[in-house]
Amino acid sequence: MEARNETSTTGGQRRRRKMQRVTMSDVAKLADVSPSTVSLYLRKPQAVSPAAGREIARAIQSLGYVPNLVAGGLAAASSRVVSIIVPSIRNAFFAETVSTLQSELVAEGLQVLLGHSEYGLDQEEALVRTALSWAPAAIVLTGLSHSPATRRMLAASDVPVVEMWELGEEPIDMAVGFSHPQVGATAARHLLSKGRRTLAFLGARMQEDRRAAQRADGFEAACSVGATCRIINHPAAASVEAGAVLLGRALDEVPGLDGVACSNDLVALGVIFECQRRGIAVPEDLSVIGFGDLDFSASCIPSLTTIRPSGDLIGREVARLILARMDAASPGEGERIVDTGHVLVERRSS
């Protein structure tokens, strides 16, 4: 049985202001040097005086300038490449989105350049800097959390930007995703509806995975009345092994535990395996709910109740926004925000 969360696709009321690319001349003016000196600095920093180098570096940082490495007559144009940056290429959620997105873009004559940040804002910043230097047709980022330097670079460019897998108040440009706190609340309400009152949210790497932390916060908020709740974090990456470790901690720290929500399905599978090792009946003694609806979720024993984030739909909608922006007469035209919602998939584990 599936209970679908309300899904809506809306165009934002706000329009992105038209922005011009910061040029080498802008850097030269701010640094009070000639454009040729800036050009020389970019090619051979040691060839300019230390004083001039410091001023140029300060101007580049202040303006968010990124040199355009597209050669010759293409320097003023964008390429046919879309840069996609995800936190991890090992995460099956993002793999589904990227695969769908690539299929949609390739059909329109665009190619994909994929980078992964390992949940590091500094690494994402380096990837964005490299991508911008090759004048991409668009940049796709995961989530809404970025370094100040990344935001400055993107604001100083005229490149369409789509942030995916998360929604918030004010995206850089466009956003496609869903509310992670609402996902956490959905999980909590489901467990409460099954009569579970002593609950825990089991998460991995939540000190880096901001979206998993948001799901934990939403879960805790929904548990505030009529139930006890504990959030438990494992510092390593989400895995089956992490799920076993997390359940062991939860059983030690939460007397009478009768329901758990997990930051993803791998963690939930580890919980189910550990329950089998300990002789804990699922769902009779402990209800378990995951996140992601990965391939094994329907076939493991017991089958896993989970929340499906519709990663393929996110990929299609990101591609649609990019293509619409490329066809638009001005940078501010078209939709800016698409809410893809989420789906609760109820199975035997709860």
C-alpha positions in Angstrom: 0.0 0.0 0.0 1.3 3.4 -0.9 0.2 6.7 0.7 1.3 9.6 -1.5 2.4 12.8 0.0 0.9 15.9 -1.7 3.2 16.8 -4.6 3.1 20.1 -6.4 5.1 21.8 -9.2 5.1 25.5 -8.9 6.8 28.4 -10.6 8.4 30.8 -8.1 7.1 34.3 -7.9 10.6 35.8 -7.7 12.6 36.2 -10.8 16.3 35.9 -11.0 17.9 39.2 -11.7 19.8 39.3 -14.9 23.6 39.1 -14.2 26.6 39.8 -16.4 29.7 37.7 -16.2 32.6 39.3 -14.3 35.3 40.1 -16.9 39.1 40.4 -16.7 38.6 44.1 -17.2 36.5 44.3 -14.1 39.3 42.6 -12.1 41.9 44.9 -13.7 39.9 48.0 -12.8 39.4 46.9 -9.1 43.1 46.0 -8.8 44.2 49.2 -10.6 46.3 47.3 -13.1 46.0 46.7 -16.9 44.0 43.7 -18.3 47.2 42.4 -19.7 48.7 42.3 -16.3 45.7 40.3 -15.0 46.1 37.9 -18.0 49.8 37.4 -17.2 49.0 36.8 -13.5 46.5 34.1 -14.5 49.0 32.4 -16.7 52.2 33.0 -14.7 51.6 34.5 -11.2 55.3 34.7 -10.5 55.8 37.0 -13.6 54.0 40.0 -12.0 55.2 41.9 -9.0 54.2 40.7 -5.6 52.2 43.9 -4.9 50.3 43.6 -8.1 49.7 39.9 -7.5 48.2 40.6 -4.1 45.8 43.2 -5.5 44.8 41.0 -8.4 44.2 38.0 -6.1 42.1 40.3 -3.7 40.0 41.5 -6.7 39.4 38.0 -8.0 38.2 36.9 -4.5 36.1 40.0 -4.0 34.4 39.8 -7.5 34.1 36.0 -7.6 35.9 36.0 -10.9 36.5 32.7 -12.8 38.7 32.8 -15.9 37.0 31.4 -19.0 39.2 28.6 -20.4 37.1 28.0 -23.5 39.6 28.7 -26.3 39.5 31.2 -29.2 36.2 32.4 -30.6 34.2 30.3 -28.2 35.3 32.4 -25.2 32.1 34.5 -25.1 29.8 31.5 -25.5 28.7 28.6 -23.3 29.7 25.0 -24.1 27.2 22.1 -24.5 28.3 20.6 -21.2 26.2 20.5 -18.0 28.2 20.1 -14.8 26.6 18.0 -12.2 28.0 17.9 -8.7 26.8 15.3 -6.2 28.0 14.5 -2.6 28.9 10.9 -3.5 28.9 8.7 -6.6 28.5 5.6 -4.3 25.0 6.8 -3.2 22.3 4.9 -5.2 19.9 7.8 -4.7 22.1 10.3 -6.6 23.0 7.6 -9.2 19.3 7.3 -10.2 18.9 11.1 -10.5 22.1 11.5 -12.5 21.3 8.6 -14.9 17.9 10.1 -15.6 19.2 13.6 -16.0 21.9 12.5 -18.4 19.5 10.6 -20.5 17.2 13.7 -20.8 20.1 16.0 -21.6 21.9 13.8 -24.1 18.7 13.5 -26.1 18.9 17.3 -26.5 22.6 17.3 -27.6 24.1 18.2 -24.2 26.8 16.2 -22.4 27.3 15.7 -18.7 30.4 16.4 -16.6 30.1 14.6 -13.2 31.9 15.5 -10.0 31.5 14.4 -6.4 32.3 16.4 -3.4 32.3 13.7 -0.7 30.0 16.1 1.3 32.8 18.7 1.5 32.0 22.3 0.8 35.6 23.1 0.0 35.7 20.2 -2.6 32.4 21.4 -4.1 33.9 24.9 -4.3 36.9 23.6 -6.3 34.6 21.7 -8.6 32.4 24.7 -9.3 35.5 26.8 -10.0 36.7 24.3 -12.5 33.3 23.9 -14.1 32.8 27.6 -14.5 36.2 28.0 -16.2 34.9 25.9 -19.1 31.7 28.0 -19.6 29.1 25.3 -18.9 25.6 25.4 -20.3 24.4 24.9 -16.7 25.5 23.8 -13.3 23.6 21.3 -11.1 24.4 21.2 -7.4 23.1 18.9 -4.7 21.4 20.7 -1.8 21.3 24.3 -0.7 24.4 24.5 1.5 27.4 25.9 -0.2 30.5 27.9 0.8 30.4 31.7 0.5 33.0 31.6 -2.2 30.9 29.2 -4.2 27.9 31.5 -3.9 30.0 34.5 -5.0 31.3 32.7 -8.1 27.9 31.6 -9.2 26.4 35.0 -8.5 29.1 36.6 -10.7 28.4 34.2 -13.6 25.5 34.2 -16.0 25.3 30.3 -15.9 21.9 28.7 -15.0 22.1 26.9 -11.7 19.8 24.2 -10.4 20.0 23.0 -6.8 18.5 19.6 -6.4 17.3 17.2 -3.7 16.3 20.0 -1.3 14.0 22.9 -1.1 14.4 26.1 0.8 13.4 29.8 1.0 15.7 31.3 -1.6 17.6 29.1 -4.1 20.6 30.6 -5.9 18.6 30.4 -9.2 16.4 27.3 -9.6 15.6 24.3 -7.3 14.1 20.9 -7.6 13.5 18.6 -4.6 11.4 18.2 -1.5 11.3 19.0 2.2 13.5 16.7 4.2 11.9 17.8 7.6 8.6 16.7 6.1 10.1 13.3 5.2 11.2 12.9 8.8 7.8 13.9 10.1 6.1 11.4 7.7 8.2 8.6 9.2 7.4 9.6 12.8 3.7 9.9 12.1 3.7 6.4 10.5 5.3 4.8 13.5 3.0 6.6 15.9 0.0 5.4 13.9 1.2 1.9 14.5 1.1 2.5 18.3 4.8 2.9 18.7 5.8 5.4 21.4 9.4 4.9 22.2 11.3 5.9 19.1 14.7 6.6 17.7 16.1 8.1 14.5 19.3 6.3 13.5 21.5 8.3 11.1 24.9 8.1 9.6 27.3 10.9 8.8 24.8 13.5 9.9 27.5 15.9 10.9 28.2 16.2 7.1 24.9 15.0 5.5 22.8 18.1 6.1 19.7 16.5 4.5 19.8 13.5 6.7 20.1 15.8 9.7 17.0 17.7 8.5 15.1 14.4 8.3 16.1 13.7 11.9 15.0 17.1 13.0 11.6 16.6 11.4 11.2 13.2 13.0 12.0 14.6 16.4 9.6 17.5 16.0 6.7 15.2 15.0 7.5 13.0 18.1 7.2 15.9 20.5 3.7 15.0 21.7 2.8 11.5 23.1 6.1 9.8 22.5 9.8 9.8 23.5 12.4 10.2 20.8 16.2 9.9 20.6 18.5 10.9 17.7 21.6 8.7 17.4 24.3 9.5 14.9 27.1 7.2 13.6 30.1 9.3 12.3 31.0 7.0 9.4 29.2 6.7 6.0 25.7 5.1 5.8 26.1 1.3 5.5 24.6 -2.0 6.6 27.4 -2.2 9.2 26.5 1.3 10.5 22.9 0.1 10.9 24.0 -2.7 13.2 26.1 -0.4 15.3 23.3 2.2 15.5 20.8 -0.4 16.7 23.1 -1.6 19.4 23.6 1.9 20.7 19.8 2.6 20.5 19.0 -0.6 22.5 21.5 0.5 25.2 20.4 4.1 25.3 16.6 3.9 24.8 14.9 1.5 27.2 11.7 0.0 25.7 12.6 1.0 22.2 9.8 -0.1 19.8 10.2 1.9 16.6 13.1 3.3 14.6 13.5 5.4 11.5 16.7 5.2 9.6 18.5 7.9 7.5 18.5 5.5 4.5 17.6 2.0 3.5 21.1 0.6 3.9 21.1 1.6 7.6 17.6 0.1 7.9 18.8 -3.2 6.4 21.6 -3.3 8.9 19.0 -2.8 11.6 16.9 -5.7 10.3 20.0 -8.0 10.2 21.0 -7.1 13.7 17.5 -7.7 14.9 17.7 -11.2 13.4 21.0 -11.8 15.2 19.6 -10.7 18.5 16.3 -12.5 18.2 14.2 -9.3 18.0 11.0 -9.8 16.0 10.3 -7.2 13.3 7.7 -5.6 13.4 6.3 -7.3 16.5 9.0 -6.1 18.9 10.4 -3.3 16.7 9.0 -1.4 13.8 11.6 -0.2 11.2 11.3 2.4 8.4 14.0 3.5 5.9 14.5 6.1 3.3 15.2 5.7 -0.4 13.2 2.7 -1.6 16.3 1.0 -2.9 16.1 -2.2 -5.0 16.4 -4.6 -2.1 13.7 -2.9 0.0 10.8 -4.8 -1.4 12.6 -8.2 -1.3 14.4 -8.3 2.0 12.8 -10.3 4.8 10.8 -8.7 6.2 10.2 -6.3 3.4 11.1 -2.8 4.3 8.7 0.1 4.9 10.4 3.1 3.4 10.0 6.6 2.0 10.6 7.0 -1.8 12.1 10.4 -2.8 11.5 9.9 -6.5 15.1 10.5 -7.7 14.1 9.8 -11.3 11.5 12.5 -11.2 14.0 14.9 -9.8 16.3 14.2 -12.7 13.6 14.8 -15.3 12.5 18.0 -13.7 16.1 19.4 -13.4 16.6 18.6 -17.1 13.3 20.3 -18.0 14.3 23.5 -16.1 17.7 23.6 -17.7 16.3 23.2 -21.2 13.6 25.7 -20.6 16.1 28.3 -19.4 18.3 27.7 -22.4 15.3 28.4 -24.7 14.1 31.5 -22.7 14.5 35.0 -24.1 15.9 36.3 -20.8 17.7 34.7 -17.8 14.8 35.4 -15.5 12.1 33.6 -17.5 10.5 30.3 -16.5 9.9 28.3 -13.4 12.3 28.5 -10.5 11.1 26.0 -7.9 9.7 22.4 -8.3 8.5 20.4 -5.4 8.7 16.7 -6.2 7.2 15.5 -2.9 7.8 12.1 -1.4 5.9 8.7 -1.1 5.5 6.5 1.9 5.7 2.8 0.9 4.3 0.6 3.7 5.6 -2.9 3.9 6.1 -5.6 6.5 8.8 -4.1 8.6 6.4 -1.6 10.3 
